[in-house]
Amino acid sequence: MLINIVLTIFIMVISFSENILPGIPANLRQAHAAISTVHARLGLVTILCVVYLLLRMNKLIPKKYRIRWWQNLMRVTLGLYWLVGL
């Protein structure tokens, strides 16, 4: 997963910031900008979920920040990962 995060930072973030971000919000009416923005937001949420789950499963998160439904979060994260990939 760490390789995936590094690739996302160096490929996706740079491409998004150079090609899509300068035209926001004016270009959001165009399909490619709107789809890229939704893709970027879903990807960011997915990466944040993955990082949380990795830290949670390795018990690196304090008990007060641990959620009890982390196994369901794993399922949601997998669904988000497939959605972003498609």
Rosetta silent file (secondary structure, phi, psi, omega in degrees, C-alpha in Angstrom):
SEQUENCE: MLINIVLTIFIMVISFSENILPGIPANLRQAHAAISTVHARLGLVTILCVVYLLLRMNKLIPKKYRIRWWQNLMRVTLGLYWLVGL
SCORE:     score description
SCORE:     0.000 S_00000001
   1 L     0.000  -33.259  179.688    0.000    0.000    0.000 S_00000001
   2 H   -64.200  -36.692  176.719    2.895    2.336    0.683 S_00000001
   3 H   -64.348  -40.311  177.794    4.085    1.952   -2.911 S_00000001
   4 H   -61.809  -41.574  179.428    0.580    2.807   -4.069 S_00000001
   5 H   -65.328  -43.262  179.207    0.554    5.959   -1.922 S_00000001
   6 H   -63.050  -44.550  177.299    3.960    7.056   -3.251 S_00000001
   7 H   -61.907  -39.507  178.453    2.842    6.478   -6.842 S_00000001
   8 H   -61.867  -43.836 -179.252   -0.342    8.424   -6.166 S_00000001
   9 H   -63.932  -48.091 -173.628    1.601   11.366   -4.832 S_00000001
  10 H   -79.357  -26.123 -178.227    4.120   11.504   -7.649 S_00000001
  11 H  -101.802  -57.368 -172.464    1.820   10.698  -10.563 S_00000001
  12 H   -71.460  -47.063 -175.933   -1.747   11.629   -9.687 S_00000001
  13 H   -65.470  -42.925 -179.756   -1.218   14.675   -7.492 S_00000001
  14 H   -65.747  -43.848  178.998    1.266   16.288   -9.850 S_00000001
  15 H   -63.388  -44.016  179.734   -0.912   15.613  -12.892 S_00000001
  16 H   -64.282  -42.851 -177.555   -4.036   16.910  -11.138 S_00000001
  17 H   -69.719  -28.456  179.606   -2.317   20.039   -9.868 S_00000001
  18 H   -85.050  -36.213 -171.404   -0.877   20.867  -13.296 S_00000001
  19 H  -102.127  -33.800 -173.073   -3.840   20.023  -15.519 S_00000001
  20 L  -107.912  -45.966 -173.142   -7.071   20.340  -13.538 S_00000001
  21 H   -57.549  -38.954 -179.745   -6.492   22.482  -10.449 S_00000001
  22 H   -62.410  -25.980 -177.153   -5.666   25.756  -12.244 S_00000001
  23 H   -94.186   -1.809 -179.239   -9.076   25.772  -13.970 S_00000001
  24 L   -78.414  138.472    5.647  -11.212   25.035  -10.907 S_00000001
  25 L   -92.937   -3.622 -175.434  -14.007   26.106  -10.331 S_00000001
  26 H   -63.336  -37.069 -175.410  -14.639   27.415  -13.860 S_00000001
  27 H   -85.728    0.592 -178.027  -13.805   24.120  -15.603 S_00000001
  28 H   -67.339  -12.621  176.548  -15.951   21.911  -13.358 S_00000001
  29 H   -77.887  -17.331  176.757  -18.721   22.126  -15.953 S_00000001
  30 L   -84.947  142.242 -173.722  -16.537   20.137  -18.332 S_00000001
  31 H   -60.343  -44.621 -175.765  -16.745   16.372  -17.941 S_00000001
  32 H   -64.773  -36.496  179.400  -13.010   15.669  -17.703 S_00000001
  33 H   -72.255  -40.345  179.892  -12.489   18.213  -14.921 S_00000001
  34 H   -66.969  -44.557  179.759  -15.531   17.079  -12.943 S_00000001
  35 H   -65.828  -40.463  178.810  -14.648   13.393  -13.223 S_00000001
  36 H   -64.552  -37.847  179.748  -11.016   14.063  -12.321 S_00000001
  37 H   -68.897  -43.432  176.759  -12.055   16.071   -9.271 S_00000001
  38 H   -63.223  -42.880  178.006  -14.452   13.367   -8.037 S_00000001
  39 H   -59.412  -43.098 -179.617  -11.764   10.753   -8.701 S_00000001
  40 H   -65.377  -42.043 -179.327   -9.215   12.777   -6.721 S_00000001
  41 H   -67.932  -44.310  177.268  -11.533   13.240   -3.744 S_00000001
  42 H   -63.460  -38.788  177.396  -12.528    9.577   -3.609 S_00000001
  43 H   -63.384  -40.469  178.542   -8.873    8.602   -3.941 S_00000001
  44 H   -64.923  -43.161  177.800   -7.902   10.879   -1.075 S_00000001
  45 H   -62.376  -41.371  179.316  -10.616    9.429    1.168 S_00000001
  46 H   -63.150  -44.731  179.073   -9.492    5.919    0.232 S_00000001
  47 H   -63.730  -41.267  178.016   -5.854    6.659    1.046 S_00000001
  48 H   -63.201  -39.256  176.802   -6.808    8.202    4.392 S_00000001
  49 H   -64.453  -41.672  179.579   -8.866    5.106    5.231 S_00000001
  50 H   -62.903  -45.424 -179.768   -5.967    2.835    4.274 S_00000001
  51 H   -62.726  -44.096  178.135   -3.510    4.762    6.427 S_00000001
  52 H   -60.113  -46.434 -178.549   -5.915    4.690    9.373 S_00000001
  53 H   -63.494  -40.711  177.522   -6.485    0.951    8.951 S_00000001
  54 H   -61.748  -43.856  178.690   -2.772    0.217    8.720 S_00000001
  55 H   -67.968  -39.085 -178.589   -2.099    2.179   11.885 S_00000001
  56 H   -65.951  -44.332 -177.847   -5.145    0.662   13.624 S_00000001
  57 H   -69.408  -25.807  177.615   -4.239   -2.935   12.800 S_00000001
  58 L   -94.997   10.010  176.430   -0.693   -2.417   14.050 S_00000001
  59 L    56.943   41.258  178.299   -2.004   -0.818   17.256 S_00000001
  60 L  -101.853    4.067  178.018   -0.255    2.480   16.575 S_00000001
  61 L  -107.962  134.085  177.864   -3.375    4.559   17.247 S_00000001
  62 L   -57.937  151.323 -174.879   -4.283    5.474   20.828 S_00000001
  63 H   -57.527  -33.469 -177.131   -7.317    3.627   22.204 S_00000001
  64 H   -70.460  -17.156  178.824   -9.483    6.736   22.329 S_00000001
  65 H  -102.279    1.047 -179.942   -9.161    7.155   18.531 S_00000001
  66 L   -82.073  133.200  176.121   -9.825    3.525   17.641 S_00000001
  67 L   -94.864  150.483 -178.365  -13.157    2.793   16.059 S_00000001
  68 L   -82.454  -23.701 -176.673  -14.963   -0.448   16.802 S_00000001
  69 L   -96.150   35.992 -176.719  -16.297   -0.889   13.291 S_00000001
  70 H   -66.702  -27.030  177.866  -12.864   -1.026   11.666 S_00000001
  71 H   -69.214  -36.456  174.092  -13.670   -4.330    9.936 S_00000001
  72 H   -68.398  -34.280  176.459  -16.580   -2.677    8.140 S_00000001
  73 H   -62.851  -33.670  176.064  -14.237    0.199    7.291 S_00000001
  74 H   -62.313  -41.832  179.407  -12.008   -2.372    5.607 S_00000001
  75 H   -66.027  -43.688  178.703  -14.922   -3.419    3.402 S_00000001
  76 H   -62.680  -42.055 -179.878  -15.803    0.185    2.591 S_00000001
  77 H   -63.686  -41.036  176.907  -12.171    0.938    1.804 S_00000001
  78 H   -62.499  -42.878  177.106  -11.961   -2.027   -0.557 S_00000001
  79 H   -62.221  -42.649  177.239  -15.109   -0.814   -2.315 S_00000001
  80 H   -63.871  -39.887  179.413  -13.691    2.690   -2.591 S_00000001
  81 H   -60.750  -44.621  177.419  -10.425    1.302   -3.916 S_00000001
  82 H   -66.718  -40.290  179.605  -12.258   -0.583   -6.671 S_00000001
  83 H   -62.371  -45.402  179.033  -14.450    2.422   -7.442 S_00000001
  84 H   -65.243  -38.718 -179.977  -11.461    4.737   -7.769 S_00000001
  85 H   -66.745  -34.133  179.322   -9.649    2.156   -9.875 S_00000001
  86 L   -76.245    0.000    0.000  -12.529    1.786  -12.271 S_00000001
